Amino acid sequence: MLCILQARMSSKRLPGKSLKSIKGKKILQMVYEQVSKSKYISKIIIATSKHTSDDKLVEFCKKKKIDVYRGSLKNVASRFLQIIKQKNYKEFVRINGDSPLSNYKIIDKLCKEFLKGKSQIVTNVFPRTYPKGQSAEVIKSSLLKNYIGKFNKNDLEHVSSFFYKNSKNFKIKNIKNKTDQSMFNLSIDTKKDFFNINLIASEYDIYNFDIAKVSRKIQKRLFYEKI
């Protein structure tokens, strides 16, 4: 499968977050390496913008020999559309580049379900039971091709929101976590989020831990965010 990993440097709340470092690795690289472990993903492409603010991100990708596509800054869905048209993939996995604790095991679980052929979208955010920052979606490419013309401004930025708002018209399968951990935020969107992930990384294997079982000492310092 194709994985499209969206990333940009122009975040208003935490500018340049994609190339900030945690334990010596750039956030974007951490996400890329975790997705690469998936047994279902055969191709990963970074979807970023043509804006000059993303030049450094593109330079980093070229240095690491990571495939990158540049498109519209605000119309994220159009980036995805052009990639799937160029690569001719029947489905794609969507992952956010601000999620250094993405888990390939979760991605594999969604991919395995999608390949049963019963769903047009397999997700773990409808409703969310995994922490924010461990979200994944597998989407049939034809959906984006056929419905992008009906997207509003918000849909163009968030890619999949149109389908959830009109869920009665689509075959959507949601994968639930064993326990509801939706109250935990493991993505990086603010300075507080960046502090949280560094705090966890200081004492845990960030690719192999249960957020609900982190020590009370750390939990007292974490800034939780209810989604």
matplotlib code that plots the C-alpha trace (Angstrom):
import matplotlib.pyplot as plt

x = [0.0, 0.9, 1.2, 0.9, 2.5, 1.4, 3.7, 4.5, 6.7, 4.3, 2.3, 1.2, 1.3, 4.7, 6.5, 9.0, 7.7, 8.4, 12.1, 12.3, 14.3, 13.4, 16.2, 18.4, 15.9, 13.7, 10.0, 9.3, 12.0, 10.5, 7.1, 8.7, 10.7, 7.7, 5.5, 8.3, 8.0, 4.5, 4.3, 1.6, 3.2, 5.4, 5.7, 5.8, 5.5, 5.8, 3.0, 4.1, 3.6, 5.4, 5.6, 9.1, 8.5, 8.8, 12.0, 14.0, 11.7, 12.2, 16.0, 15.8, 13.8, 16.2, 19.2, 17.4, 16.3, 12.7, 10.2, 8.4, 5.6, 4.9, 1.5, -0.9, -0.3, -3.9, -5.5, -4.1, -6.6, -5.3, -1.8, -3.3, -5.3, -2.2, -0.1, -2.7, -3.2, 0.5, 1.2, -2.1, -2.7, -6.2, -5.9, -3.8, -2.9, -3.0, -0.7, 0.1, 3.7, 3.3, 2.8, 6.2, 4.5, 2.7, 2.5, 3.0, 1.1, -2.0, -1.4, -1.1, -4.4, -6.2, -4.6, -5.5, -9.1, -9.2, -7.9, -11.0, -12.7, -15.7, -15.0, -14.2, -12.5, -10.9, -10.1, -9.5, -10.9, -14.6, -15.0, -11.5, -10.5, -6.7, -4.7, -4.5, -1.1, -1.8, -4.4, -4.5, -6.8, -6.9, -9.0, -10.1, -8.5, -11.7, -13.5, -11.1, -11.2, -15.0, -15.9, -13.2, -15.3, -17.9, -15.3, -15.6, -12.6, -12.3, -12.6, -9.8, -7.5, -8.5, -8.9, -11.2, -13.7, -16.2, -16.7, -17.2, -19.8, -21.6, -20.9, -24.3, -23.2, -20.0, -18.8, -16.6, -15.1, -13.8, -11.1, -11.4, -8.7, -9.0, -9.5, -10.6, -7.4, -8.9, -8.1, -4.4, -2.7, 0.5, 0.6, 2.7, 0.9, 2.1, 5.1, 3.3, 2.9, 6.6, 7.4, 5.1, 6.7, 10.2, 9.2, 7.9, 10.9, 13.2, 12.0, 10.3, 10.8, 8.6, 7.7, 6.7, 4.8, 1.3, 0.4, -2.1, 0.6, 3.3, 4.4, 2.4, 5.4, 5.2, 1.4, 1.3, 3.5, 1.7, -0.7, -3.7, -6.0, -9.5, -10.4]
y = [0.0, 3.6, 5.8, 9.5, 11.4, 15.0, 17.5, 21.3, 23.7, 26.7, 25.6, 28.8, 27.2, 25.5, 26.7, 24.2, 21.3, 18.7, 19.1, 19.5, 16.8, 14.2, 11.9, 13.0, 12.4, 14.7, 14.3, 13.7, 11.0, 9.3, 9.0, 7.8, 5.1, 3.8, 3.7, 1.9, -1.0, -1.8, -5.1, -3.6, -0.3, -0.5, 3.2, 6.3, 9.8, 13.0, 15.4, 19.0, 22.4, 24.5, 27.4, 28.6, 27.7, 24.0, 24.3, 23.0, 20.1, 19.1, 19.5, 17.1, 14.6, 14.7, 14.2, 11.2, 9.9, 10.2, 10.7, 14.0, 15.8, 19.5, 21.0, 23.5, 24.8, 25.1, 22.5, 19.4, 17.1, 18.2, 17.1, 13.6, 13.6, 14.4, 11.7, 8.9, 9.9, 9.9, 6.6, 5.0, 3.3, 2.0, 2.9, 5.0, 5.2, 8.7, 9.7, 13.1, 14.1, 15.6, 12.1, 10.8, 8.1, 6.6, 2.8, 0.5, -2.2, 0.0, 0.8, -3.0, -3.7, -1.1, -2.3, -5.9, -5.0, -2.9, -5.8, -7.8, -5.7, -4.8, -1.1, 2.0, 3.6, 1.9, 4.3, 4.5, 8.0, 7.5, 7.6, 7.9, 5.5, 5.6, 8.6, 11.6, 11.1, 7.4, 8.0, 6.3, 6.0, 3.7, 5.2, 4.0, 6.3, 6.5, 8.2, 11.2, 11.3, 11.2, 13.5, 16.1, 18.5, 18.5, 19.4, 22.7, 24.7, 22.7, 19.3, 20.3, 20.9, 17.8, 15.4, 12.8, 15.0, 15.0, 11.3, 11.2, 14.0, 12.0, 8.6, 7.1, 7.3, 5.3, 2.0, 3.1, 0.6, 1.9, 0.0, 0.4, 0.3, -2.3, 0.6, 4.2, 6.3, 9.2, 11.6, 11.3, 13.6, 12.1, 14.4, 17.6, 20.8, 23.1, 23.7, 21.8, 18.8, 18.9, 19.0, 16.0, 13.8, 14.6, 13.9, 10.4, 9.8, 10.5, 7.4, 5.1, 3.3, 5.6, 2.9, 0.3, 1.6, 2.0, 5.6, 4.6, 2.9, 5.6, 6.5, 8.7, 11.0, 11.7, 11.7, 14.5, 16.6, 15.8, 18.3, 16.2, 17.2, 15.8, 15.4]
z = [0.0, -0.4, 2.7, 2.4, 5.3, 5.4, 6.9, 6.9, 8.7, 8.9, 12.0, 13.8, 17.3, 16.8, 13.7, 12.2, 14.3, 11.7, 12.0, 15.8, 17.5, 20.1, 21.4, 18.5, 15.7, 13.7, 14.4, 10.7, 10.6, 13.6, 12.0, 8.7, 10.4, 12.4, 9.3, 7.4, 9.8, 8.5, 6.6, 4.4, 3.4, 0.2, -0.5, 1.6, 0.2, 2.2, 1.1, 1.8, 0.1, -2.5, 0.0, 0.8, 4.5, 3.5, 1.6, 4.6, 5.0, 1.4, 1.7, 4.7, 2.8, -0.2, 2.2, 3.7, 0.3, 1.3, -1.5, -1.3, -3.2, -3.1, -3.7, -2.3, 1.2, 2.3, 0.0, 1.5, -0.2, -3.6, -2.6, -1.9, -5.1, -7.3, -5.5, -6.0, -9.6, -10.3, -8.5, -9.5, -6.1, -5.4, -1.7, 0.6, 4.2, 5.7, 8.6, 10.1, 10.3, 13.8, 15.3, 16.4, 18.4, 15.5, 15.9, 12.9, 14.7, 14.7, 11.0, 10.2, 12.1, 9.9, 6.7, 7.4, 8.0, 4.8, 2.7, 3.6, 1.0, 3.0, 3.7, 1.7, 4.7, 7.8, 10.6, 14.3, 14.8, 14.2, 17.1, 18.6, 21.3, 20.6, 21.8, 19.4, 17.7, 17.0, 14.3, 11.0, 8.1, 5.0, 2.3, -1.1, -3.7, -5.8, -2.9, -3.0, -6.8, -6.9, -4.0, -3.7, -5.8, -2.9, -0.2, 1.6, 2.8, 6.0, 4.2, 1.8, 4.8, 6.7, 3.7, 5.4, 7.3, 4.4, 4.6, 8.3, 8.1, 5.4, 6.9, 6.0, 2.3, 2.8, 4.2, 7.1, 9.6, 12.9, 14.8, 18.5, 21.2, 24.0, 26.4, 25.7, 25.6, 23.7, 26.5, 25.9, 23.4, 21.8, 18.8, 18.6, 17.9, 20.7, 22.9, 25.7, 23.4, 22.5, 26.3, 26.9, 24.3, 25.4, 29.0, 28.0, 25.8, 28.7, 30.6, 28.1, 24.8, 22.9, 20.4, 22.9, 25.9, 27.2, 27.8, 30.5, 32.4, 32.5, 36.0, 38.2, 38.5, 34.7, 34.6, 37.2, 34.8, 31.6, 30.0, 29.0, 26.2, 25.9, 22.2]

ax = plt.figure().add_subplot(projection="3d")
ax.plot(x, y, z, "-o")
ax.set_aspect("equal")
plt.show()
